[in-house]
Amino acid sequence: MQIDVLALAEILRHAAKVEILPRFRRLGASDVRAKSEATDLVTEADVNAERLIRAEVEKLAPQALFIGEESVAADPALLSRIGDNELVVIVDPVDGTFNFASGVPAFGVMASVVYKGETVAGIIYDPMGDDWVLAEKGSGAFLRRLDGETVRLSVAGAKPIDAMIGMASTGYFFGEQRAKILTNLAKVRMFACYRCAAQEYRALAGGHVDFALYNKLMPWDHLAGSLIAMEAGGHVARFDGSPYRPTDLEGGLLVATNPDSWQELRAQIIG
């Protein structure tokens, strides 16, 4: 491993303690701004947390290219550099910003490590629970508590589609495709959207839900969680069945507990 993953995990926690949690339910009107639309928000917590994380990552791994959600908002060309650098650290300083700005305690801090074009580590820190879910490629996925205790994670067992509970982020499907997806989701037992990929991936890797469905692919939203899901035994692929890679920005993403369930969900929900 080219980066000390536990040290990176501690950086995420430090940023949450210093820049994120002190602002939770204390944001002023001038501390919240819309980006692409009214529900796509950025706050002072996002900006300041990313700045702190970047500075610490530069000390931890000065050879790494740092890519954060807010850095890309300022310089979109950064995204095209993911495939050109041997070592990349990708960070979402506050995943679930809409929830955070609304005072809803469902948000997280995420980081992934990409080495030679492959995601090799993923970390999801929950500031409210003060713990991490993390994975290194080939080593399994774990819940790590503050005292160092670790619990190996495993996805749920197979179920028929009408018994499945899942996460479906339907806000980025549009037109006829959106209508079809929403209609087909009636085939599962239940679905929800936390508006926070960090918490949705934690739920899936922990065996609490059976699938997750996304149409918008940004690396800070999905690289960490998709690796964690796979290391917990899940199956992850784009809608056409191809592997999800760090440079993929379109093609949708379906995460399931096993390949057979993935195929069934693909056929019945996406069509």
C-alpha positions, -999 to +999 in steps of 0.1 A: +000+000+000+013+034-010-006+052+018-011+045+055-049+039+054-054+042+092-035+075+091-057+087+063-088+076+083-076+097+113-072+127+090-109+124+080-119+123+117-097+153+126-113+173+098-148+164+110-140+173+146-124+207+137-144+219+107-176+199+103-192+191+136-188+226+151-209+239+122-236+213+124-270+230+130-251+263+134-248+274+097-257+309+089-274+319+056-241+331+042-225+297+050-246+277+025-245+282-013-262+264-042-240+249-069-257+233-099-293+235-084-311+243-053-305+209-037-268+207-047-252+226-019-218+235-006-212+249+029-183+264+048-179+230+064-173+214+030-147+240+019-128+242+051-128+204+058-114+198+023-087+224+028-076+208+060-077+172+046-057+183+016-030+199+037-027+168+058-027+144+028+001+164+013+022+157+044+012+120+045+017+113+008+033+142-009+036+122-041-002+118-044-025+138-066-053+152-044-088+155-058-116+168-037-152+175-046-148+212-040-114+213-058-131+200-089-160+225-085-133+252-088-112+234-115-132+208-134-101+198-154-089+180-123-112+151-130-093+142-162-061+137-143-073+107-123-060+083-150-028+101-155-013+098-121+001+067-103-013+076-069-045+096-063-064+104-031-100+114-038-121+130-010-156+140-004-153+163+027-191+162+035-211+136+017-247+144+022-243+181+023-281+187+018-287+167+050-259+184+068-273+219+059-308+208+068-297+196+103-303+160+095-276+137+111-270+116+080-237+126+064-202+113+062-166+120+051-151+097+024-118+091+009-105+066-017-070+057-028-064+050-065-031+033-074-022+027-111-058+033-121-073+009-096-092+017-064-071+001-036-086+016-005-118+032+007-128+049+039-162+062+051-161+081+084-194+087+102-189+119+124-221+112+144-212+076+153-175+084+154-164+053+136-152+042+102-160+016+076-130+009+055-115-016+031-082-023+013-084-043-019-082-080-012-084-077+026-121-075+034-143-047+047-144-037+083-162-015+108-134+001+129-143+017+163-124+044+181-108+020+205-094+000+177-119-028+177-127-041+142-157-060+130-156-077+096-185-067+074-206-090+051-234-082+028-268-098+033-278-132+019-297-138-013-334-129-015-361-129-041-366-095-056-400-090-039-382-093-005-354-070-013-349-037+005-326-012-012-313+023-018-322+040-050-310+075-058-337+084-084-331+121-086-306+118-114-328+097-137-348+119-161-377+117-185-390+083-196-361+065-179-370+080-146-407+070-150-396+034-159-372+031-129-397+044-104-424+021-118-401-010-117-390-002-082-425-013-071-412-049-076-390-047-045-402-049-009-390-014-001-366+013-013-353+045+002-328+073-005-308+088+023-293+115+000-260+103+014-240+076-005-217+073+025-245+060+048-261+040+020-229+021+013-224+015+050-259+000+053-253-023+023-218-035+035-233-041+069-259-064+056-289-041+063-300-035+027-298-056-005-289-032-033-280+003-042-288+021-075-272+053-088-272+071-122-248+099-114-212+088-111-187+111-094-156+094-080-158+109-045-193+096-042-187+059-052-151+048-053-148+042-015-182+027-011-181+004-041-147-011-030-161-015+005-192-032-009-171-056-030-148-064-001-179-072+020-189-098-007-211-077-029-212-074-067-207-039-083-210-031-120-222-004-143-256-009-159-241-026-189-223-051-167-188-036-171-166-030-141-167+004-124-134+022-128-121+054-112-123+073-145-159+063-152-182+093-150-213+078-167-231+045-173-249+042-139-240+019-110-258-011-096-246-027-063-261-060-052-252-087-027-242-113-053-240-117-091-273-135-095-292-107-076-274-081-097-286-098-129-322-100-116-322-064-105-307-053-138-334-071-157-363-062-135-355-026-125-333-011-152-348-032-181 
